[in-house]
Amino acid sequence: MARESKTAVSGSARVRVRAAQAVWTVAALIALVLAVGALLVAIDQTNESNGLVTFVLDLADSLDLGVFDRQDGVMTFDTEAANALVNWGLAAIVWLVIGRLLERLIRP
């Protein structure tokens, strides 16, 4: 009887550990997309007609939480590159913090 209970607890603990790892991985990937997008905007010579560049920039635009927009974000500068670096950098940090907090809440 005690052995069945221990197995059930360890099974649910394993599921929670895997879920926590998945949440952290997703948050880290989102932060990576935002960082790469900011870098692509900062490098002025990127070809925005390239499908991969367009995909990363569009994805970063959708993941910036609306608050950290590169045109009209938390902080506004004269150049789009500075806006993207600061605002998307802040958004990446926010996603990492959210991911770590959720990971700590889910993990047993």
N, CA, C and O of each residue as an XYZ file, in Angstrom:
432
protein
N       0.824     -1.189      0.000
C       0.000      0.000      0.000
C       0.873      1.259      0.000
O       0.649      2.177     -0.789
N       1.863      1.294      0.887
C       2.749      2.441      0.948
C       3.583      2.557     -0.316
O       3.924      3.659     -0.745
N       3.909      1.423     -0.908
C       4.706      1.425     -2.129
C       3.910      2.039     -3.284
O       4.475      2.791     -4.078
N       2.616      1.738     -3.396
C       1.773      2.320     -4.443
C       1.685      3.831     -4.282
O       1.739      4.561     -5.271
N       1.552      4.307     -3.054
C       1.459      5.738     -2.791
C       2.757      6.439     -3.181
O       2.739      7.522     -3.766
N       3.871      5.812     -2.853
C       5.164      6.399     -3.186
C       5.361      6.461     -4.696
O       5.916      7.430     -5.212
N       4.909      5.430     -5.402
C       5.016      5.411     -6.852
C       4.149      6.494     -7.468
O       4.573      7.153     -8.418
N       2.957      6.691     -6.956
C       2.066      7.727     -7.479
C       2.659      9.101     -7.250
O       2.579      9.965     -8.123
N       3.258      9.316     -6.078
C       3.869     10.611     -5.780
C       5.062     10.847     -6.692
O       5.226     11.941     -7.231
N       5.890      9.836     -6.866
C       7.052     10.024     -7.728
C       6.628     10.200     -9.181
O       7.294     10.914     -9.930
N       5.531      9.562     -9.594
C       5.019      9.748    -10.947
C       4.521     11.157    -11.168
O       4.806     11.760    -12.202
N       3.780     11.693    -10.210
C       3.293     13.071    -10.349
C       4.444     14.064    -10.231
O       4.433     15.114    -10.874
N       5.430     13.732     -9.413
C       6.597     14.615     -9.299
C       7.354     14.664    -10.620
O       7.842     15.719    -11.024
N       7.449     13.518    -11.292
C       8.118     13.481    -12.597
C       7.379     14.321    -13.627
O       7.997     15.021    -14.429
N       6.063     14.247    -13.599
C       5.264     15.041    -14.535
C       5.459     16.528    -14.251
O       5.600     17.329    -15.175
N       5.466     16.890    -12.984
C       5.663     18.299    -12.628
C       7.055     18.789    -13.018
O       7.215     19.927    -13.459
N       8.050     17.941    -12.859
C       9.411     18.319    -13.254
C       9.478     18.530    -14.761
O      10.062     19.507    -15.230
N       8.877     17.611    -15.521
C       8.871     17.760    -16.989
C       8.097     19.008    -17.423
O       8.519     19.711    -18.341
N       6.977     19.281    -16.773
C       6.201     20.481    -17.109
C       7.000     21.736    -16.790
O       6.991     22.691    -17.566
N       7.689     21.739    -15.658
C       8.515     22.894    -15.284
C       9.645     23.095    -16.285
O       9.960     24.227    -16.651
N      10.251     22.004    -16.726
C      11.309     22.105    -17.729
C      10.767     22.638    -19.048
O      11.426     23.434    -19.718
N       9.573     22.204    -19.420
C       8.960     22.673    -20.664
C       8.650     24.159    -20.593
O       8.894     24.889    -21.554
N       8.116     24.615    -19.469
C       7.803     26.036    -19.300
C       9.071     26.868    -19.390
O       9.092     27.895    -20.069
N      10.122     26.440    -18.718
C      11.380     27.191    -18.739
C      11.977     27.200    -20.151
O      12.506     28.219    -20.596
N      11.890     26.070    -20.851
C      12.431     25.992    -22.209
C      11.685     26.927    -23.151
O      12.306     27.609    -23.966
N      10.372     26.965    -23.047
C       9.578     27.861    -23.891
C       9.923     29.321    -23.605
O      10.090     30.110    -24.534
N      10.030     29.685    -22.327
C      10.380     31.065    -21.966
C      11.769     31.426    -22.483
O      11.977     32.537    -22.970
N      12.715     30.503    -22.384
C      14.072     30.768    -22.873
C      14.090     30.911    -24.391
O      14.817     31.749    -24.922
N      13.303     30.106    -25.091
C      13.227     30.217    -26.553
C      12.589     31.539    -26.978
O      13.016     32.148    -27.959
N      11.579     31.977    -26.252
C      10.959     33.275    -26.549
C      11.975     34.394    -26.347
O      12.073     35.303    -27.172
N      12.729     34.331    -25.255
C      13.761     35.339    -25.000
C      14.816     35.310    -26.102
O      15.311     36.360    -26.513
N      15.160     34.128    -26.577
C      16.142     34.001    -27.661
C      15.620     34.633    -28.945
O      16.364     35.324    -29.640
N      14.357     34.405    -29.264
C      13.764     35.009    -30.468
C      13.795     36.532    -30.362
O      14.125     37.215    -31.331
N      13.453     37.066    -29.184
C      13.476     38.513    -29.002
C      14.899     39.066    -29.129
O      15.102     40.122    -29.728
N      15.871     38.363    -28.573
C      17.260     38.820    -28.657
C      17.773     38.781    -30.099
O      18.437     39.713    -30.553
N      17.463     37.704    -30.809
C      17.884     37.606    -32.209
C      17.182     38.671    -33.052
O      17.798     39.275    -33.930
N      15.899     38.900    -32.787
C      15.178     39.951    -33.510
C      15.790     41.321    -33.277
O      15.933     42.103    -34.217
N      16.151     41.621    -32.039
C      16.793     42.908    -31.731
C      18.133     43.019    -32.448
O      18.486     44.084    -32.955
N      18.868     41.933    -32.487
C      20.151     41.938    -33.182
C      19.970     42.143    -34.680
O      20.752     42.860    -35.305
N      18.951     41.525    -35.260
C      18.692     41.699    -36.690
C      18.305     43.138    -37.017
O      18.680     43.656    -38.069
N      17.562     43.782    -36.131
C      17.201     45.185    -36.364
C      18.433     46.079    -36.187
O      18.614     47.044    -36.929
N      19.268     45.758    -35.213
C      20.457     46.572    -34.948
C      21.474     46.473    -36.083
O      22.161     47.446    -36.395
N      21.566     45.288    -36.702
C      22.451     45.133    -37.858
C      21.711     45.703    -39.054
O      20.772     45.095    -39.566
N      22.127     46.834    -39.477
C      21.400     47.577    -40.513
C      21.412     46.890    -41.874
O      20.549     47.167    -42.707
N      22.355     46.017    -42.110
C      22.490     45.413    -43.426
C      21.656     44.136    -43.594
O      21.850     43.421    -44.577
N      20.750     43.829    -42.687
C      19.951     42.618    -42.851
C      18.952     42.793    -43.984
O      18.408     43.876    -44.196
N      18.729     41.729    -44.687
C      17.821     41.730    -45.825
C      16.422     41.386    -45.324
O      16.121     40.218    -45.079
N      15.575     42.387    -45.173
C      14.233     42.155    -44.634
C      13.309     41.463    -45.627
O      12.183     41.111    -45.276
N      13.763     41.263    -46.858
C      12.966     40.474    -47.798
C      13.263     38.983    -47.643
O      12.581     38.146    -48.234
N      14.276     38.658    -46.853
C      14.600     37.267    -46.552
C      13.494     36.683    -45.683
O      13.064     37.308    -44.714
N      13.040     35.498    -46.027
C      11.933     34.871    -45.310
C      12.232     34.595    -43.849
O      11.366     34.780    -42.994
N      13.458     34.150    -43.548
C      13.826     33.843    -42.168
C      13.884     35.113    -41.323
O      13.415     35.129    -40.185
N      14.458     36.168    -41.878
C      14.532     37.446    -41.153
C      13.133     37.973    -40.888
O      12.836     38.418    -39.780
N      12.277     37.926    -41.890
C      10.899     38.384    -41.731
C      10.168     37.557    -40.681
O       9.419     38.100    -39.869
N      10.386     36.236    -40.696
C       9.749     35.352    -39.715
C      10.185     35.707    -38.300
O       9.348     35.821    -37.404
N      11.484     35.882    -38.089
C      11.993     36.196    -36.745
C      11.470     37.557    -36.280
O      11.052     37.692    -35.130
N      11.486     38.558    -37.150
C      11.003     39.889    -36.763
C       9.504     39.882    -36.470
O       9.059     40.512    -35.510
N       8.721     39.175    -37.289
C       7.282     39.086    -37.034
C       6.987     38.329    -35.745
O       6.095     38.708    -34.987
N       7.734     37.262    -35.499
C       7.556     36.495    -34.274
C       7.936     37.323    -33.053
O       7.237     37.303    -32.039
N       9.046     38.051    -33.153
C       9.455     38.914    -32.038
C       8.429     40.013    -31.797
O       8.150     40.367    -30.651
N       7.865     40.552    -32.880
C       6.812     41.571    -32.727
C       5.606     41.011    -31.979
O       4.985     41.716    -31.184
N       5.277     39.756    -32.230
C       4.112     39.177    -31.561
C       4.412     38.738    -30.130
O       3.486     38.583    -29.334
N       5.686     38.536    -29.785
C       6.055     38.071    -28.449
C       6.485     39.183    -27.502
O       6.850     38.908    -26.359
N       6.448     40.423    -27.950
C       6.943     41.517    -27.115
C       5.930     42.015    -26.085
O       6.150     43.049    -25.455
N       4.839     41.304    -25.911
C       3.810     41.586    -24.908
C       3.083     42.907    -25.127
O       2.335     43.347    -24.255
N       3.287     43.541    -26.267
C       2.626     44.803    -26.556
C       3.189     45.993    -25.798
O       3.033     47.137    -26.224
N       3.830     45.730    -24.695
C       4.402     46.806    -23.875
C       5.789     47.177    -24.375
O       6.205     48.330    -24.267
N       6.498     46.209    -24.918
C       7.887     46.398    -25.327
C       8.017     46.462    -26.842
O       8.953     45.907    -27.418
N       7.072     47.144    -27.483
C       7.060     47.261    -28.931
C       8.291     48.023    -29.407
O       8.769     48.928    -28.723
N       8.803     47.657    -30.582
C      10.024     48.327    -31.045
C       9.757     49.724    -31.593
O      10.682     50.534    -31.652
N       8.536     50.032    -31.993
C       8.234     51.380    -32.456
C       7.754     52.277    -31.310
O       8.144     53.442    -31.232
N       6.925     51.749    -30.437
C       6.326     52.557    -29.377
C       6.328     51.743    -28.084
O       5.274     51.355    -27.581
N       7.515     51.493    -27.561
C       7.637     50.657    -26.381
C       7.761     51.457    -25.104
O       7.402     52.633    -25.046
N       8.274     50.800    -24.089
C       8.467     51.423    -22.783
C       9.419     52.605    -22.890
O       9.177     53.667    -22.317
N      10.491     52.410    -23.622
C      11.470     53.478    -23.824
C      11.530     53.784    -25.317
O      11.500     52.870    -26.141
N      11.613     55.051    -25.663
C      11.650     55.454    -27.056
C      12.923     56.241    -27.331
O      13.283     57.158    -26.593
N      13.596     55.856    -28.416
C      14.827     56.512    -28.831
C      14.664     57.025    -30.251
O      13.615     56.837    -30.867
N      15.686     57.664    -30.767
C      15.623     58.242    -32.104
C      15.693     57.201    -33.210
O      15.129     57.399    -34.286
N      16.378     56.098    -32.954
C      16.546     55.090    -34.005
C      15.759     53.827    -33.682
O      15.523     53.490    -32.522
N      15.365     53.149    -34.741
C      14.627     51.895    -34.562
C      15.521     50.827    -33.941
O      15.050     49.979    -33.182
N      16.812     50.870    -34.265
C      17.743     49.882    -33.709
C      17.833     50.014    -32.188
O      17.810     49.010    -31.477
N      17.934     51.235    -31.695
C      18.001     51.440    -30.241
C      16.696     51.026    -29.580
O      16.703     50.412    -28.513
N      15.574     51.363    -30.214
C      14.268     50.946    -29.680
C      14.172     49.431    -29.577
O      13.729     48.898    -28.560
N      14.590     48.739    -30.636
C      14.505     47.276    -30.644
C      15.437     46.676    -29.607
O      15.050     45.764    -28.876
N      16.666     47.181    -29.535
C      17.622     46.625    -28.573
C      17.132     46.773    -27.138
O      17.180     45.819    -26.361
N      16.665     47.957    -26.790
C      16.248     48.195    -25.407
C      14.920     47.511    -25.098
O      14.816     46.770    -24.120
N      13.917     47.752    -25.915
C      12.581     47.228    -25.617
C      12.508     45.707    -25.742
O      11.940     45.043    -24.876
N      13.071     45.157    -26.799
C      13.052     43.704    -26.928
C      14.006     43.054    -25.933
O      13.768     41.928    -25.494
N      15.083     43.750    -25.571
C      15.956     43.238    -24.515
C      15.223     43.173    -23.184
O      15.345     42.190    -22.454
N      14.470     44.206    -22.869
C      13.663     44.196    -21.648
C      12.588     43.106    -21.697
O      12.330     42.434    -20.699
N      11.970     42.940    -22.862
C      10.956     41.893    -23.008
C      11.579     40.508    -22.809
O      10.965     39.633    -22.199
N      12.791     40.312    -23.322
C      13.477     39.033    -23.133
C      13.735     38.777    -21.653
O      13.550     37.659    -21.173
N      14.157     39.797    -20.937
C      14.397     39.653    -19.492
C      13.092     39.336    -18.772
O      13.067     38.483    -17.884
N      12.013     40.010    -19.143
C      10.714     39.752    -18.520
C      10.280     38.308    -18.775
O       9.794     37.640    -17.862
N      10.451     37.824    -20.003
C      10.084     36.439    -20.299
C      10.921     35.454    -19.487
O      10.405     34.433    -19.032
N      12.216     35.753    -19.301
C      13.056     34.867    -18.496
C      12.616     34.860    -17.035
O      12.614     33.809    -16.395
N      12.247     36.014    -16.510
C      11.775     36.091    -15.122
C      10.457     35.340    -14.968
O      10.279     34.573    -14.022
N       9.533     35.566    -15.903
C       8.246     34.864    -15.853
C       8.468     33.355    -15.950
O       7.869     32.586    -15.198
N       9.318     32.939    -16.863
C       9.601     31.518    -17.021
C      10.213     30.903    -15.782
O       9.853     29.791    -15.396
N      11.135     31.615    -15.153
C      11.771     31.079    -13.942
C      10.774     31.009    -12.794
O      10.760     30.032    -12.046
N       9.938     32.037    -12.648
C       8.938     32.008    -11.583
C       7.945     30.869    -11.776
O       7.634     30.142    -10.832
N       7.453     30.715    -12.990
C       6.526     29.621    -13.254
C       7.201     28.260    -13.055
O       6.594     27.325    -12.534
N       8.441     28.167    -13.469
C       9.184     26.920    -13.298
C       9.326     26.564    -11.815
O       9.189     25.402    -11.435
N       9.598     27.561    -10.993
C       9.727     27.322     -9.545
C       8.381     26.962     -8.916
O       8.333     26.160     -7.984
N       7.299     27.539     -9.408
C       5.973     27.206     -8.888
C       5.533     25.802     -9.282
O       4.888     25.115     -8.489
N       5.865     25.372    -10.467
C       5.425     24.063    -10.955
C       6.279     22.938    -10.383
O       5.752     21.886    -10.022
N       7.573     23.143    -10.297
C       8.491     22.087     -9.842
C       8.182     21.689     -8.406
O       7.939     22.555     -7.566
N       8.186     20.376     -8.110
C       7.880     19.928     -6.747
C       8.975     20.285     -5.745
O       8.855     19.972     -4.561
